[in-house]
Amino acid sequence: MKKILTIILLAATCVATQARNVFGIFIDSRTYAACSSEVDAYRDVLRQEGLDARIFSADWQTPEQVRERIRSLAADGRHPLEGVVFIGDIPIAMIREAQWLTTAFKMNEQRFPIFESSVASDRYYDDFGLDFELISRDPDHEGVSYYRLTEKGDVHISCDIYSGRIKVPQCMTDAGMDSDELMRAYLRKVVAAHREANPLDKFAFFYGNGYNSEDMNIWRQRPIQYKEYFPYAFRKASGNRFLNFHQEKEMKWNLFTELQRDDVDLFQFTEHGAPETQYISPSGEARSIDENLYNLKRVTARQYLRWKGTKEDERFQRAALDSVFHLSREIVSDSSLAAFAKDDSLIQRNANIYQDELAYVRSNPRVVILNACFNGSFHNPEGYVAGVHVFGPGKCVAVQGNTVNALQDKWEDKLLGYLSEGLRIGFWQQEFTFLESHIIGDPTFRFSPHDKAESKRAARLEKDLVSHRHDARTWNKYLRSEYPNDRAAAILHLADAGKALELLKEDPSWVVRISAFDVLRRTAGDEAEEAILTAVNDPFELVVRQACRFASARGDAGRDSSLVRAMEKLMKYNQDLARVNWDADDALTMMRGHVHLDEELAKAADSALPGMQRIYAMRSFRNYRYLKAVPVLLANAGDTALDVNVRQVAMETLGWFDCAPVRGHIVAVLKQMIENEQDMPEVLKSENLKTQKRLSE
């Protein structure tokens, strides 16, 4: 049972470091004036927990102003800066020329509008190693500025602090709700949440339609993995629920029921998404012959609308209705088309969760994870799903979501056990090295440790994450811990390939082994081939899947074609692993070659083709790291007769070969280009240096 604690009990049990870490509350002056009592109460409850929370209220005009203030806080050596939160209208940085820092976003920045082809990211604020150059201010979106990532700073993300966004969705104010009252109500429930004794002992997980090839092995193994993350939730059957879209034809209503339970601490959605939508179930799923027949008529009628009134109208009716499906032409009458259109709308509405209805649902889990595309798009003027969960009438105080599309195969629950151990959610978010991933809501929220011993462990770990994040001696101690989550954190922070390979082979913990393999994938050293050959035999599907993706990124057949044989064996003897087979097939394509890739390569090398066609061809090798493309890309990058844009794309594409065994050769050739071409245009020199860093670090 969750009980409100007295201040005395809170002071006795809270996880606080002896040296008070600083936490910055950045808020625009108008919002602070309207919500000052609630903001002050939020600051005060954090101070009671041991954080030196400070309010910074101003009429913030540009991201540079906010960033400079954060940097000055961090530069004060007396107390370390732990994190920040942005409340209200804090300027938004949109990042360009850094798409490798996302999991999936690869929109053409030259072809599409700047707002669509940029990534809203608070890495501008919380990663001090990244360097940005202002491109422009957006005249149509207030508070939005565009930046390019430069070659002067890091080219990989390593956040120095954690951050969070507390921003009221416009869709709620458009519906007549008062923005200031929504903010006040939210901050009041945050303060109440901080005063609760609430260990993480109940969670729910949902797996949506069309995700990860709908591989049931992934869903089946979640309880094994999550028992390591949340051991207390597995002491009773009621502590964990694993839900799947197959369970009901219209699963959204069940999910609304689950969300409104008063005892669920954490709810994870794994599904497809849009800024305003959580995609839950297939539209119009049929479960009988009659329903299948009706869907055939409905979909055919919808397709007919493409041809209605054109010269193809009668031909479509003869071909589709008379010859193929043998359906009555009555289904394309005006009355039938109107009825089908109405049904289409209702089917879509009942299949998915939309933000306008979510605003009236009590989303009660304190933490919601939206492992989906676009659900965390706080920059979207029309609203964003994550914000509605937070500002709705329920008890939710923090949501993790993505501002752009996200890769299905990413390791989305990396170190999720932090939450069960009583660490602030911001520390978990800080481990995610992606441009698009954000905490919407209070990043300082944490679940209560289960006992005094765990409270001490959490305090020590939080202190080390702030003050000893890069200290090898500290993490070597955690490597000897009996707790899997500690060992997982240790190997990820050590990034020691030799120790990672040992853990991959011997550690009994699933979360430790996937952590160890993640280190091996990132280091891509001499241990790479052995790591892949070890990982493909792991019982954890995620480890096997990541091994296939690593093999694909290397594009190398291995010694005596050992990696080819490993991928072939997986596809022959593990046909039940649908997503693994998908990725193993990709790896074999990179190793053996493919006619489509060879055709694209020929286009990239064809000097007779227009530059834009060659650019399109080269861009395909960002997703498909085809080793045969490297010589052509290097040739294009160094050809001074080519258009600057063509050369820049060639250089940028070479940076995606960061796991390839030839990356050292690429770096050497790029260095030689700069030495040989003294008057190389600055845009090319910048791209060249960024690619060198991407392949070297």
Phi, psi and omega in degrees: 000140181267123182238147175287129182270151170283162180299325181295313180294321178300314181296330182282331188248348184292154179270107183224142177273154180296315175273119187290120175284151180269141174229125184264127176254104181261125186215145177285151188297326180293315180295322180295320179298324182279337188229028189298320181297317181290322178294318178297321179295322177297314177302316185293321181291328176291322177295324177295334178272357177106000176268136175276078183282132182230138182264133177236100182253130180197170173271075186295124183258325185224155175300329181300321180299315181292316183297319179298321180292321178296317180298321180293324175297315182293332182284345179285106186286354183290319179222131182291145175277120182271316183188178179217160172225144181249114184251127177084221186267075175265134184309147184249130176263129177250122191259140179230166178057040179207037188291342177290346178275358173262169178274329186216342188290119181219040180290141179292115185287340178274331187271326188255157180304150188297324180294321181285326188264013176245161184248117174292122186208130174273009168297338174303326184264322192260355175247105186284345182278343179280142180241133185234149176239129181294132175262307182190165169263146181274119181285342185258341180239107185299134176083002183261132176230152183248137182224149171255141174285129183262172179278355186283335182249200179291159176241009174227148186276134172211090189294133179276333179221172172257164181213165176210159180240129174239096188223122182293129178293139181296330181299330180284322177288326177296333179276005176098003180279147181277121184300317182292321179291323174300317180294316180298315180296321179297312182296327177295319181286334175294314179299318178298321180295323179292339182263007178268149165266103190218086175289153179278096180230008175215126178216163176228145180231133178236136180244118190264175183296134171074016184259139179050042180059020182052039180284113183290342177295324178297312180295321183295326184274351181304315181301325179294314180294315186284342174294330175286323178290313188235068185300327183288339179281355181251012177281336176227152180298331182283354185281342182217142178225129178245111186251151184219145184298340179291341189292331178218152179296319177240086190286343185301325183291323174297321180293323176299321177297315180295318180298328185268002171297143185275349188251002181277127182273320184222139178229121178251125171260129171240105188198179171274157184205168173221170181308322185252003190220140166252116183277119191252305187234158175294143183286118176071039178299130182263139179232019176202167178297318181297319179292323177297316180296319179296319179296324177299315179295317183295314182290321178297317178298321179296318178295326181299328181301337177292333186251349184302130178083000178256177179290346179271357184306301184294323180296321178298315181297319180293317185286305187283316186277312186279314191269320187268301186264345180056049180256153178293142178290354178297334183290346177251018173288161182302318182293320179292318179299320178295319180293318179296321179298320177296316179296319178304316181296316180293320180298314178299318183296321182278345183275332191233166176258126181246149187294331182293326177276330179297334181297344181247007177261137179279095177279097192269338177303135180299326180234132175238132176250124180250086178280079188203166176284139164067353185296341180255027186285074183295345180273353186283118183298333183277001179112176178203139187303316183303318180295328180288322173303316185287315186267001177290183187282355182278192185264004182298131179242345182209138178227138169260130180210172184245139182279338176229191180291154185231148181290134178294326187269010178287159177274088192280344183251027180308122178058031180297339178299343174310320186292320180293330183278356176096018176277153176297145184297334178298325179295324176294313180300326182298338180281349183270111187265055180235147178296325193270348189272129185216154168267122173259115185117203186279113181280354181267355181295144175212152172279156183287138170300154186278338179201179183295322181297317179292327177298318178294319179297317180296320180297318180294317181294318178298319179298318181290327178292332179272313191258340184229037187299330184243022182264114185296323181297322179299312186283336173296328176294317179294334181296338179265006182291151176281348185265124183304320182296326177292316180294323178297314178298321183298310184290327178293324180278330177288322182052042180262109186297321180297313179291326179296318179296321178297315179294320179301324182279328195238336187288134181285346185277133178293318184288333176288319182292321178291328176294317179296318180292325177300321176297314181296322179295321183285325181280325174049043181266209182295340182277358189302310184295316179297323179298316180295315182295330175286315187293328183293346178256009181285144178290343182276117183303322182296322177296316180296316181297316179294329176296319178295319179293323177294317178298321178295318181293328177286321178070012186252139183287346182085171179295126181054035178060033182296324181287326175299313181296323179295318179292319178298319180295319178301314184290333181278319189252356181231051183291345177286342180271084189299314184287325175299316179298321178302311183286327177295322178295320175300317181297317179296324178298318179294324184281320185269333186098166182204146184300322180295316179296321178294324177294316178296323179295321178296321177296317181299330183267352187278106182291345180279344182279151174300153183303321183295323178294322178292324177297313179302319181294316181293324181298335180296338182273008170281321176278325184245100183280081186268113187300330179295343181280341186301311179301321180293317179297319178296320179296316179294321180297327184263000183277103184291347179278346182278158175300146182302320181298321179295316180294320180296317179297321178299315180295316181296319181295324178300331180293343179282351180270043186286348176255355186288144179294347181263011186296328177297321177295319179299315180299317181298318180293320179296320176299318181296325179300315181296321180293322183281328185253084186297329182258030178303131179305145185301323181297324178286320179298318178298314180295321179300312182293322177298317180295319176302316179294319181300325183272346185257329186276000000 
